[in-house]
Structures are given as C-alpha cells and as structure tokens.
C-alpha cells in the first residue's frame, strides 16, 4: 500500500474544495457537510478502493453529518431567536413627537423627539379636537408621508 496521493484521493479532495466553495456562496449550512464527507472519503481511499465503496462512504458520512450536526448549527446561529428590532417606519410607532404647529384632524407639524425629523401630521382619532403647539403627542400610525398622532395620555 502506497501512502502518497492517489488519483482517487486527489479527486475527493477537489470535490471537497468545490463543495466548500459552494457553501461560501450559499446560506444554511448544507454543502459544508458534503465537503467534510468528501474529505473523509479522501482519507478512506487509503483503505478502500473502487468508486462504489467510496461513494457509499461519501453519501453515508455526508447524510449522517446533515442529520446530526445541521440542527445543532442552525440552533446555534439562528438569527430568528433574537428579538426582532423595529426599523425604518415601524420604529416610529409609539414614539413621542413634539408638536410644532397645532395638529387637528387634517394637518399639523411635529418633530420626532429621538431623531429630530420634521413630519406633517394629523390627529388619529379625528374627533375635531386639536393638540396645541408645544405639547407632546404619540405616533399611532404612519400614513404615507404623514404621521397619525394622538394625545400622549392615549398611550
């Protein structure tokens, strides 16, 4: 038995390299297990000859890794297990604004407290009341380029 690189070993190492490259460009921890299966098969070529037995080793090792290790890796790196963060427009909901121009059911001008952004606004309940300038209000809805606000105690 010769311990140098055989043609079979070199072939399985190239397959492992290609599968590793594919894994880099995909998500989900899938092709890496087949790359490891190809590496194990490359080592197995020292003891096993023939394409069929080597392919069986490759398939069995790869599927065993997918079955056993993939759920663990998905659990370890699962982004969905972290609390979702509001961003963009949804981050504005339930935040306070400072009323610059009185807000009624049609119009008004407000400044978002934590960002300093200026927005057009209208009264969310539209019952005819107004929120005078100089008071704080709360954002209840984002309606296109306008904020629907309500009195701060409406929170």
N, C-alpha and C positions, 0 to 999 in steps of 0.2 A: 504494500500500500504506500502510495506516494503522498507526502504531506504538502505538496505545492498547490498552487491554484489550478484547479482543473477547469475545463471548459464549462461543466455544469455549475460549479461554484461561482465562476465569473458571471454566468448568465443570471443566477439567482441574486447576485449582488447588484447587477444592473437593474433587475426588476425591482428590488428593494429601493434603490435610488430613485427610480421613476415614480414609484408609489409614494415615496416621501415627498417628492416634488409636487405631485398632485395634491397631497394633504396640505401643503403650504398654501395652495390656492383655493382650498375649499374650507368649509366650516363643519364642525360636527364630530370630530374625532372618529373617522371611519377608515380612511385609507392608511393611516399610520399603523393600524393593527395588521393589515395585509403586508405592509413594508416589514414589520417585525417578523411576520410569518415567513416572508421571503428570506430574511436574514437567518432565521432558524433553519430553514431548508438549505441555505448555502452551507451552513456548518454540517448539516446532516449528510451532505454529499460526500463527506469524508468516510461515512459508514454505509451509505445506501446508494446503489447505482440504479439507473433506469428512470425514465421520465415519469412513469405511472406512480411508483412509490414516492418519488419526490413531490409530485403534485398532490398526492394524498396527504403527505406531511404538511405541505403548504396550506391546503384547504383546512385541515383539522386544526392546526395551530392558529390560523387566522380567525376562523369562526369561534374557536374557544376564547380567544382574546376579545373578540367583539362581544361575545355573550357575557364574559366575566368582567372585563375592565371598562368597557364603554359606559355602563350605567354609573360606575364609580366616578369616572372622569366627568360625565355630564352633571352629576350631582355636585362635584367639587367646583366646577366652573360655570354653574348655571347662573346666568345674569338675572333671570326672572325671579330668583329667590330674594333678590334685593328689593326693597320698596321702590315703587315707581316714583320718579320725580316728574312733577309738572314742569313743562317748558313752554316757551312761546306764549301764545294767547291764554292757554289753560292755566299758566302760572299766575295770571292776573286775577282769577276768580277768588272772591272772598278776601281781597286785599283792600286796604284803605286808600282813599283819594282825598285830596284837599280841594274843596270847591272854589274855583277862581271866579266864575260867573254863575249866578243862580241857576240851578238845574230844575227845569219843570218837565212836563210830560213830552215836550218836543225838543228842547235844546238846553245847552249849558256847556260849561268848560271846566275841566278838572285837571289836576296834576296828580299822577300816581305817586304815592308817598315814597316808596322804596326805590323807584327808578328815576323819578323826576320827569317822566314823559308827560306831555300835554295831550289830552284827548277831548274830543267832543263827547257829550254825554246827554242822557235823558233819564227821566225818573222811571224806574222799572214798573212800579205799580200803576202809574198814570192816573191817579185819583184826583188830580187837579192841584195837589199841594206842591210846594217847591222846597228845595233845600237851598237856603241862602248862602251867599258867598262867605267864605271864612270858616265854614264848618267842614267837618269830615263826613265822608259817606263811605259806603262799601260797594265794591263791584259785584253785581249779581250775575251779569251776563255780558259777553262780548258779542255785539251785533254788527258785524262788518267793521267799519271804521269808527263806530260809536260804542260807548260803554253804557250799559243799563245799570244805574246805581240806585241804591236805596239808603234811607237814613241809617246811621251807624248802629243804632239800637236794634235794627231789623236783623242783625246777625243772629 
